[in-house]
Amino acid sequence: MSNYSFESMLAQPYDCLVLVNPQVQILDEISEKIQSFGVTHLNVSKELSDALMTIPTNERGLFAEEWLKDLLRELKEKPVLCSHPDLFFHPSLKIDFFTLLRQVARIKQVIILWPGEYSKDTLTYAIPDHHHYKVWKISESLLIQPKILIYPISAAQGA
């Protein structure tokens, strides 16, 4: 995808822009391109892992959800690019990350780099063999308020 294409994608009206590819390397390349437009970047798993260090195990899921909302609420910049959401999918946290994204998008305009696939109104996290693999059926009503755009990004587009 050319820089113009990323610029036009970022210029669209959205509350949450989800860019999907199963390869982390491709998502990292996309992250660099988006950051080159001056978009603030957060590696959310790295930041969250630091924040969870002192939180009791049974409180971590709720803490993680509130932590992300509070962090984004405090940032002045928008949109905010969130990469590496993997820790939010850990089964011990019991977080529905797509639902969390919808909540976050009401607070701050965000771009999410999602390691998975999107096709035929189905969004997946990871690959079927991965032990944290998860599937969401995405209806039109889930994308309206807040306005969520989901785009599968091919390897050629990321390069």
N, C-alpha and C positions, 0 to 999 in steps of 0.2 A: 504494500500500500504506500503510495507516495505521501510526502508531507502534506500536499494539498488535500488529499483524502482524509488524513488525520485532522487537519485544520477544519475541514467541512464537517466531519463527524463531531468534533468538539464544539462547533458553533451551533449545532442543533439544540432545540429546547429539550432539556431533560433534567430530571432530578437525580437520576442514577443511570450511568452508562456502564454496562457490563460487557467487557471484551473477553471472549472465551477462546481458549486454545488448550489442548491437553499437555502441551510441551512448555515447561517452565522457562526454558531458554528463549523460546519465541516470546513469551510474556515479558521476560526481562528486556528483550530488544524493544518491544512496544513501550515498556516503561521508560526507557531511555529517550525514545522519540517524543513521548508526551511531555516528559520533563524538559526537553529542549524548547518547548513552548512556554516555559516558565510556570508550569503546574507544580504545586507543592506535592511531595511524595512521602508516603508513610509505608514502611514495611510493617504491616499490622501484626504479623506473628512475632517478629522480633521484639516490637514494643510491648505486645501483650505478655510475652514470656517473662520479660523483666518485671512487669506489673504483678504477675501472678505469684512471684516468688514467696511472698509472705501471706498469701491468702489460703485458708484451710481448703482442702480438696473439695469438700461438700458445698462450698460457697463459690467456687470458681466460675461456674456457668453464668449465674446471675451477675457476678462481678464483671465478667468479660463483656457481657452485653452492655451494662451501664458504663463501663470504662470506655468502650468505643464511642458511645453516644456523647459522653462528657468530653472526650478528647476532641471529637469533631466539632462540638458546640463551641469549644474554646478557640479553635483556629479561626482567624479572620479571613484567610484566603478561601477562594472557591473557584473552580472545583478543587477537590483534594483527590489525588491519585492514591488508591490503596492497593498495594500488591502483597503477594504471599499470604493469603488468608487461611492457610492450611490449619493453623492451630485452632481456629474457630470450628473446624469440622471434627475435632477429636471427640469421640463418643462420650468420654467422661464429662465433657462440658454440657452435653445435651442441648445444643443450640441448633435451631433451625436457621441457618445462615441467610437463606433467601428472605425469610420473614424479618430477620434483623436488618438486612439491607433496606427493606421497605421502610422500616422505622427510621433508620439513619437518613434515608433520602428525604424525609420530612424535616430534618434538622439542617442538613448541609448538602450541597450539590457534590456528588462523588462519582469517581470513575473507579471501577473495580476490575482488576485483572484476575480472571476466574480460570483456574486450572481444571478444565473439563471440556464438555462438548454441549452444543446447542443445535438441535434440529427438530423439526416437526413438533414444535411447542414442548419439547422435552429438554430440560437443562440437567446436566449431570455434573457431579464433582468427581474428579479422578477418573480412573478407568475401572471397568467391572472387576478386575482381579485385585484391586487395591482394597485393603481392609476398611477404609473409611468411605468407600464408594457410596454415593447418594444420588437419588433421582427426584426431580420435581416436575410435575405437569404444570406448565405455565399457560394460564388462560389469559385472554385479552383483559379481563377485569383486573388481574393482578398487575398489569402494566400501565394502567390509566392514572390512578391517583395513589401515590406519587407517580410521575411519568418516568417509566423505566424503559430504556432501550437496551436490547441484548443483541450483540453481533458476534457470530463466530468469525474468528480471524484465522486465515490460512497461513501456513508456513511462508508462502511467497509474499503475503502481505506484511508479515512481521519482519522479513529480511530487508 
